[in-house]
Amino acid sequence: MDNRGSSTLVANDPKERSIGDVLKDIGTNIQDIVRSELKLAKIEVTDSVAHARSSAIMFAGGGVLALFALGFILLAGMFALELVLPGWLAALIVGVVLFIGAAVGLMVGRKKWSEIRAPKKTLQTIKEDIQWTKEQTRS
């Protein structure tokens, strides 16, 4: 028995599909692709955030330990000076050296901070994009 006349064969035959069916399939395929890309992006972002979080925790822990290490090194320097000077003078010298270092760091940081400028090219491009979008929506 020949089934060429049945509607199921005509609908499944690629040569006999209408343009509407083809466009519908294209739309469905594009939606599937977009959903898949969004799932992939979500997975990648979640993975990146997890890595960034663990890195930040390790970085913070290392920073805290480094701060304690610096404190002990400074104490060792003070105790070393105490061998040749009175204790109060050794502590004062270490404190003054630290204060001078902090002052220099703050001044250099303040100068560099004042040199920061807004990204002029990026701001101009964004303004142009907004203007172009407004013109397109008016047309």
C-alpha positions as CSV (number, residue, x, y, z in Angstrom):
1,M,0.0,0.0,0.0
2,D,1.4,3.4,-1.0
3,N,1.2,6.1,1.7
4,R,2.3,9.1,-0.4
5,G,-1.1,10.7,-0.2
6,S,-1.3,10.6,3.6
7,S,-0.8,13.9,5.4
8,T,1.8,12.5,7.8
9,L,4.2,11.7,5.1
10,V,3.8,15.1,3.4
11,A,4.4,16.9,6.7
12,N,7.5,14.9,7.4
13,D,8.9,15.1,3.9
14,P,11.5,17.9,3.9
15,K,10.8,18.7,0.2
16,E,7.1,19.3,1.0
17,R,7.4,21.5,4.1
18,S,5.9,25.0,3.9
19,I,8.0,28.1,4.6
20,G,5.9,28.7,7.7
21,D,6.9,25.3,9.1
22,V,10.6,26.0,8.3
23,L,10.5,29.4,9.9
24,K,8.7,27.8,13.0
25,D,11.5,25.2,13.2
26,I,14.2,27.9,12.9
27,G,12.5,29.9,15.7
28,T,12.3,26.8,17.9
29,N,15.9,25.9,17.2
30,I,17.1,29.5,18.0
31,Q,15.2,29.4,21.2
32,D,16.8,26.1,22.1
33,I,20.3,27.5,21.3
34,V,19.7,30.6,23.4
35,R,18.4,28.6,26.3
36,S,21.5,26.3,26.1
37,E,23.8,29.3,25.9
38,L,22.1,30.9,29.0
39,K,22.5,27.6,30.9
40,L,26.2,27.4,29.9
41,A,26.7,31.0,30.9
42,K,25.0,30.4,34.3
43,I,27.2,27.3,34.9
44,E,30.4,29.2,34.0
45,V,29.5,32.2,36.1
46,T,28.7,30.0,39.1
47,D,31.9,28.2,38.7
48,S,33.9,31.4,38.4
49,V,32.2,32.9,41.5
50,A,33.1,29.7,43.4
51,H,36.7,30.0,42.3
52,A,36.8,33.7,43.1
53,R,35.3,33.1,46.6
54,S,37.9,30.5,47.5
55,S,40.7,32.6,46.1
56,A,39.4,35.6,48.1
57,I,39.3,33.6,51.3
58,M,42.8,32.3,50.8
59,F,44.0,35.8,49.9
60,A,42.4,37.3,53.0
61,G,43.8,34.5,55.2
62,G,47.3,35.1,53.8
63,G,47.0,38.8,54.3
64,V,46.0,38.4,58.0
65,L,48.9,36.0,58.6
66,A,51.3,38.4,56.8
67,L,50.1,41.2,59.1
68,F,50.8,39.1,62.2
69,A,54.2,38.2,60.7
70,L,55.0,41.8,60.2
71,G,54.1,42.6,63.8
72,F,56.4,39.9,65.1
73,I,59.2,41.0,62.8
74,L,58.8,44.6,64.2
75,L,58.8,43.2,67.7
76,A,62.0,41.3,67.0
77,G,63.5,44.5,65.7
78,M,62.4,46.4,68.8
79,F,63.9,43.6,71.1
80,A,67.1,43.7,69.1
81,L,67.4,47.5,69.6
82,E,66.6,47.0,73.3
83,L,69.9,45.1,73.6
84,V,71.8,48.4,73.1
85,L,69.1,51.0,74.0
86,P,66.5,51.4,76.8
87,G,63.2,49.6,75.9
88,W,61.2,52.7,75.6
89,L,63.6,54.2,73.1
90,A,63.7,51.1,71.0
91,A,59.9,51.1,70.9
92,L,59.9,54.8,70.0
93,I,62.4,54.3,67.2
94,V,60.4,51.4,65.7
95,G,57.2,53.5,66.0
96,V,58.7,56.5,64.4
97,V,60.1,54.5,61.5
98,L,56.6,52.9,61.0
99,F,55.0,56.3,61.1
100,I,57.3,57.7,58.5
101,G,56.7,54.7,56.2
102,A,52.9,55.1,56.7
103,A,53.1,58.8,55.9
104,V,55.1,58.2,52.7
105,G,52.6,55.5,51.6
106,L,49.6,57.7,52.3
107,M,51.1,60.6,50.4
108,V,52.0,58.5,47.4
109,G,48.6,56.8,47.4
110,R,46.9,60.2,47.6
111,K,48.9,61.5,44.7
112,K,48.1,58.5,42.5
113,W,44.4,58.7,43.6
114,S,44.2,62.3,42.3
115,E,45.6,61.2,39.0
116,I,42.7,58.8,38.3
117,R,40.6,60.1,35.4
118,A,37.3,58.9,34.1
119,P,37.4,56.7,30.9
120,K,36.6,59.5,28.4
121,K,36.5,57.3,25.3
122,T,34.2,54.8,26.9
123,L,31.8,57.5,28.2
124,Q,31.7,59.1,24.8
125,T,31.0,55.8,23.1
126,I,28.1,55.1,25.6
127,K,26.7,58.6,24.9
128,E,26.8,57.9,21.2
129,D,25.1,54.5,21.6
130,I,22.3,56.1,23.7
131,Q,21.9,58.8,21.1
132,W,21.8,56.3,18.2
133,T,19.2,54.2,20.1
134,K,17.0,57.2,20.7
135,E,17.1,58.1,17.0
136,Q,16.3,54.5,16.0
137,T,13.3,54.4,18.3
138,R,12.0,57.7,16.9
139,S,12.1,56.5,13.4
